[in-house]
Amino acid sequence: MEPQYVSTPFGRRSMTLGMLASQESASKVEPDASVDKWKIFRALCEAKDMVGVSDRALAVLNALLTFYPKNEIAEANGFVVFPSNEQLSLRTHGMAGTTLRRNLAMLVEAGLIIRRDSPNGKRFARRNGEGGLGEAFGFSLAPLLARAGEIEAQAAQVLADKLEWKRLRERLTLCRRDISKLIEIALEEEIAGEWIEMQRHFTLLSASLPRRPSAAEMESLLTDLEAFRELIVKTLELKAKTEKSDANDSQNGRHIHNSNPHPLSELEPSFEPKQGAKPEEEPRPWREPPKSFPLAMVLQACPEIVAYGPGGGIGSWRDLMAAAVIVRSMLGVSPSAYQLACDVMGPENAATVIACILERGGHINSAGGYLRDLTRRAERGEFSLGPMLMALMRANGPAARKTG
């Protein structure tokens, strides 16, 4: 099939499928339909990237709309405007002829206007017998009316995306400010912890954001930063709770010593243990298991355990604990060692430790011995899961993926 052509003052142009589609849709406009020309123009300005037109092309369309006699584009008012290139150039503030023609072609190809050419390629209108306008040759604005609903929906989507982008940017700014302040407070008050390392990790996370990030990029970084902020808050809470517990233990010890001036042997007969009998072991002091870290943070730091979850994925703490049981057996950790870790650290933290051991499998000779050692340290209050997670987050976080 040979291509169809339309005649213009600048030669014959091929009729594209997009132009044919625009003419087809414009021919189906309801007779009583109408749209405010400036309202649809503002919507086009918002949706220009989705429609596929430039700012200069919109300037030309704006000039064309000024030649339309009414504010409402409707069949009763006619669809065709017929200004000359000289008139269009004046209303586009002196746009050069070649630039004007290029942007008119862009509007046609985008399906926003249709060329209505006269036999000689000129733009004009004939008068009817009543003195009004009859047949006109120039540019038809009918596609603007035919596509009004589509364009307005695209503009609404663009505005919604802009609001979402702004909201994410604000949340990102606040989260970064919180992290910076928390680390600054920890350093100023000389709170024990790996705050310099945390500050470096925060700098790497922040540097991973492009100059003009997309909403998806900001959402991904926001998830990482919120998990990191949670880690810092939990570390500070743990330090404060430990200091308070130590102070209470010391105060209680002094209170018991001072409130009992008479030893038990002075008040009651003493009972010596039988010869060869073992003295009773002191009961193990009970400690409340530390709170678990966010699941998203654990999975970011330990992605390898995800494959062992139910159905090859992990969507909840229950899934992680089920995966930890499988990995525990695979690593050769005995059920008793894992149960003790669950009792001391809590089941969520014990599963997290198993995930960390799996992630660092090449650096640990005996997973069972390593877990028992961590459990003993946790029982004495000497082990915090935060630094281990932070180190793995640095290794597997977005900054490492970017440089990897």
C-alpha positions in Angstrom: 0.0 0.0 0.0 1.5 3.4 -1.0 1.8 6.1 1.7 -0.8 8.8 1.7 0.3 12.4 1.5 -1.1 15.8 2.6 -0.2 19.0 0.8 1.2 21.9 2.7 2.9 25.2 1.8 6.2 23.5 2.5 5.7 20.4 0.2 4.0 17.1 0.5 4.1 15.4 3.8 3.5 11.7 4.5 0.3 10.8 6.4 1.4 8.8 9.5 -0.8 6.3 11.4 -0.9 8.8 14.3 -2.3 11.5 12.1 -4.9 9.1 10.7 -5.9 8.0 14.3 -6.3 11.7 15.3 -8.5 12.4 12.3 -10.6 9.3 13.1 -11.1 10.3 16.8 -11.8 13.9 15.9 -14.6 12.8 13.5 -16.3 11.0 16.4 -16.8 14.1 18.5 -20.3 14.5 20.0 -22.2 17.4 18.4 -23.0 19.1 21.7 -19.5 18.4 23.3 -17.4 21.4 24.3 -14.3 22.2 26.4 -12.7 25.4 27.6 -9.7 26.0 25.4 -7.6 27.5 28.2 -8.5 24.8 30.7 -7.4 22.1 28.3 -4.3 24.1 27.5 -3.3 24.2 31.2 -3.9 20.4 31.4 -1.6 19.9 28.4 1.1 22.0 30.0 1.0 19.6 33.0 0.9 16.5 30.9 3.3 17.6 28.1 5.9 14.9 28.8 3.2 12.2 28.7 1.7 13.6 25.5 5.1 14.1 23.9 5.3 17.9 23.2 7.9 20.5 24.1 7.5 23.9 25.7 8.1 25.6 22.3 5.3 23.5 20.7 3.0 24.5 23.5 3.9 28.2 22.8 2.8 27.6 19.2 -0.5 25.9 20.4 -1.1 28.9 22.7 -0.8 31.2 19.7 -3.2 29.1 17.7 -5.7 29.2 20.5 -5.7 33.0 20.5 -7.0 32.9 16.9 -10.0 30.8 18.0 -12.9 33.2 18.4 -14.6 31.6 21.4 -13.4 30.3 24.8 -15.4 27.1 24.3 -14.1 24.7 21.6 -17.2 23.2 20.1 -18.6 22.1 16.7 -21.0 25.0 16.7 -18.1 27.4 16.8 -16.1 25.6 14.1 -12.8 23.9 14.7 -10.4 25.4 12.2 -8.1 28.4 12.7 -6.2 29.8 9.8 -3.5 32.3 10.8 -0.6 32.9 8.5 3.0 32.1 9.5 3.7 35.8 9.9 0.8 36.2 12.3 1.8 33.1 14.3 5.4 34.4 14.5 4.2 37.7 16.0 2.1 35.9 18.6 5.0 33.6 19.5 7.2 36.6 20.2 9.1 36.4 17.0 9.7 32.7 16.6 11.7 31.9 13.5 9.9 30.4 10.6 11.9 27.1 10.7 11.3 26.7 14.4 7.6 27.5 13.9 7.2 24.9 11.2 9.0 22.3 13.3 6.7 22.8 16.3 3.6 22.8 14.2 4.7 19.4 12.8 5.2 18.2 16.4 1.7 19.3 17.4 0.3 17.4 14.4 2.3 14.3 15.1 1.3 14.3 18.7 -2.4 14.3 17.6 -3.3 17.7 19.1 -4.2 19.5 15.8 -5.0 18.4 12.3 -4.0 20.1 9.1 -6.9 21.1 6.9 -5.1 22.1 3.6 -6.7 24.0 0.8 -6.0 23.0 -2.8 -3.3 25.7 -3.1 -1.9 25.1 0.4 -3.0 28.5 1.7 -4.8 29.0 5.0 -8.1 30.9 4.6 -11.9 30.7 5.1 -14.7 31.2 2.7 -17.8 33.2 3.6 -21.2 31.6 3.3 -24.2 33.2 1.8 -25.2 34.7 5.2 -21.9 36.4 5.6 -20.6 34.0 8.2 -17.6 31.7 7.9 -18.1 28.7 5.6 -15.4 26.2 4.7 -12.0 26.9 6.4 -8.5 25.7 5.7 -5.8 25.8 8.3 -5.4 23.8 11.6 -8.3 22.0 13.2 -8.5 22.0 17.0 -11.0 19.2 17.1 -8.5 16.7 18.6 -8.3 18.9 21.7 -12.0 18.3 22.2 -11.9 14.6 21.3 -9.0 13.9 23.7 -10.0 16.3 26.5 -10.8 13.5 29.0 -7.6 11.7 28.2 -5.5 14.8 28.6 -7.2 15.8 31.8 -6.6 12.3 33.3 -2.9 12.5 32.3 -2.6 15.9 33.9 -4.2 14.6 37.1 -1.8 11.7 37.2 1.2 14.1 36.7 0.0 16.3 39.6 -0.5 13.2 41.8 3.0 12.1 41.0 4.4 15.5 41.8 2.7 15.5 45.2 4.0 12.0 45.9 7.5 13.1 44.9 7.3 16.1 47.2 5.9 14.0 50.1 8.8 11.5 49.7 11.3 14.3 49.5 10.0 15.8 52.8 10.0 12.5 54.6 13.6 11.9 53.3 14.7 15.3 54.6 13.2 14.7 58.0 14.6 11.2 58.3 18.1 12.4 57.4 17.8 15.2 59.9 16.8 12.8 62.7 19.7 10.5 62.0 22.2 13.3 61.9 20.9 14.7 65.2 20.9 11.3 66.9 24.5 10.5 65.9 25.5 14.1 66.9 23.9 13.6 70.4 25.6 10.2 70.9 29.0 11.7 70.0 28.6 14.8 72.1 27.5 12.8 75.2 30.2 10.2 74.5 27.8 7.3 74.6 29.6 4.0 74.0 29.0 2.6 70.5 30.3 2.6 66.9 29.0 6.1 66.2 31.8 7.0 63.8 31.1 3.9 61.7 27.4 4.7 61.8 28.2 8.2 60.6 30.2 6.8 57.7 27.4 4.4 56.8 24.9 7.3 56.9 27.1 9.3 54.6 27.3 6.4 52.1 23.6 6.0 52.1 23.0 9.7 51.5 25.5 9.8 48.7 23.7 7.0 46.9 20.8 9.3 46.0 21.1 10.9 42.5 20.8 14.7 42.0 17.3 14.4 40.5 16.0 11.1 42.0 12.8 9.4 40.9 10.1 8.6 43.3 11.1 4.9 43.3 14.7 5.8 44.1 13.6 8.0 47.0 11.3 5.4 48.3 14.0 2.7 48.3 16.5 5.0 50.1 13.8 6.1 52.6 13.2 2.4 53.5 16.9 2.0 54.1 17.2 5.2 56.1 14.2 4.5 58.3 15.5 1.1 59.1 18.9 2.7 59.9 17.2 5.3 62.2 15.4 2.5 64.0 18.8 0.8 64.5 20.2 4.0 66.1 17.2 4.5 68.3 17.3 0.9 69.5 21.0 1.2 70.2 20.5 4.3 72.3 17.5 2.8 74.1 19.6 -0.4 74.9 22.5 1.7 76.2 20.1 3.8 78.4 18.3 0.6 79.7 21.7 -1.0 80.5 22.9 2.0 82.4 19.6 2.2 84.3 19.7 -1.5 85.1 23.3 -1.3 86.4 22.4 1.7 88.5 19.4 -0.1 90.0 21.4 -3.2 90.7 24.1 -1.2 92.5 21.5 0.7 94.5 19.6 -2.5 95.4 22.9 -4.1 96.6 23.7 -1.1 98.9 20.1 -1.1 100.2 20.2 -4.8 101.1 23.6 -4.4 102.7 22.6 -1.4 104.8 19.1 -2.6 105.8 20.4 -5.9 107.4 22.8 -5.0 110.2 22.3 -8.3 111.9 23.6 -11.3 110.0 21.3 -14.3 109.7 23.7 -16.4 111.9 23.0 -14.1 114.8 19.3 -14.4 114.6 18.7 -18.0 113.8 20.6 -21.3 114.3 22.8 -22.0 111.4 22.5 -25.2 109.4 25.8 -26.5 108.0 25.5 -28.5 104.8 26.2 -32.2 105.1 29.7 -33.2 104.4 30.1 -34.0 100.7 26.9 -32.2 99.7 27.1 -29.7 96.9 25.9 -26.2 97.6 22.9 -25.1 95.6 23.7 -23.2 92.4 22.5 -19.6 92.4 19.5 -19.2 90.0 20.4 -17.6 86.7 19.3 -13.9 86.7 16.4 -13.3 84.3 16.9 -10.7 81.7 14.2 -9.4 79.4 15.1 -10.3 75.8 16.1 -7.2 73.8 13.6 -5.9 71.3 13.9 -7.2 67.7 15.0 -4.9 64.9 12.7 -4.2 61.9 12.3 -7.2 59.6 13.1 -5.0 56.5 16.5 -4.1 58.0 17.3 -7.7 58.8 16.4 -8.8 55.2 18.5 -6.0 53.8 21.5 -7.0 55.9 21.0 -10.7 55.3 19.4 -11.3 51.9 20.7 -14.9 51.6 18.2 -16.3 54.1 15.3 -15.3 52.0 15.7 -18.3 49.7 15.1 -20.6 52.8 11.7 -19.1 53.6 8.4 -20.7 52.9 7.9 -20.7 49.1 11.3 -19.1 48.7 10.4 -15.8 50.3 10.1 -14.1 53.7 7.2 -11.8 54.5 6.9 -12.0 58.2 8.8 -12.9 61.4 7.2 -16.3 61.4 8.7 -16.9 57.9 12.1 -15.8 59.1 12.0 -18.1 62.2 10.9 -21.0 60.0 13.8 -20.3 57.7 16.2 -20.0 60.7 15.3 -23.6 61.8 16.3 -24.9 58.3 19.5 -22.9 58.2 20.3 -23.9 61.8 20.3 -27.5 60.9 22.2 -26.9 57.7 24.9 -25.0 59.6 25.3 -27.8 62.2 23.9 -25.8 65.1 22.4 -28.2 67.7 18.7 -27.7 68.8 19.8 -27.1 72.4 22.2 -24.3 71.4 19.5 -22.6 69.3 16.8 -23.0 72.0 19.1 -21.4 74.5 19.7 -18.5 72.1 15.9 -18.1 71.8 15.5 -18.1 75.5 18.2 -15.5 76.1 17.8 -13.2 73.0 14.2 -13.9 72.1 13.1 -16.0 69.1 13.2 -13.1 66.6 16.7 -12.0 67.6 17.9 -15.6 67.6 16.6 -16.1 64.1 18.3 -12.8 63.1 21.6 -14.1 64.5 21.3 -17.3 62.4 20.7 -15.1 59.3 23.8 -13.2 60.1 25.9 -16.4 60.6 24.6 -17.6 57.2 25.6 -14.3 55.6 29.1 -14.6 57.1 29.4 -18.3 56.7 32.8 -18.2 55.0 34.3 -16.4 58.0 33.0 -18.6 60.8 34.5 -22.0 61.5 32.0 -23.4 64.0 28.5 -21.9 63.7 27.3 -23.7 66.9 30.3 -22.6 69.0 29.9 -19.0 67.7 26.2 -19.0 68.6 26.9 -20.3 72.1 29.5 -17.6 72.6 27.1 -14.9 71.5 24.4 -16.3 73.7 26.7 -16.2 76.8 27.7 -12.6 76.0 24.1 -11.7 75.5 23.2 -13.2 78.8 25.8 -11.0 80.5 24.6 -8.0 78.6 27.8 -7.7 76.6 26.3 -8.5 73.1 24.3 -6.1 70.9 22.9 -7.2 67.6 23.0 -3.7 66.2 26.7 -3.5 65.2 26.5 -6.9 63.5 23.5 -5.8 61.4 25.1 -2.5 60.6 28.3 -4.1 59.3 26.2 -6.4 57.0 24.1 -3.5 55.9 27.3 -1.7 54.8 28.3 -4.8 52.9 24.8 -5.4 51.3 23.2 -1.9 51.3 22.5 0.4 48.4 25.8 2.1 48.5 27.6 -1.2 48.2 25.3 -2.3 45.3 26.0 1.0 43.5 29.8 0.5 43.7 29.6 -3.2 43.1 
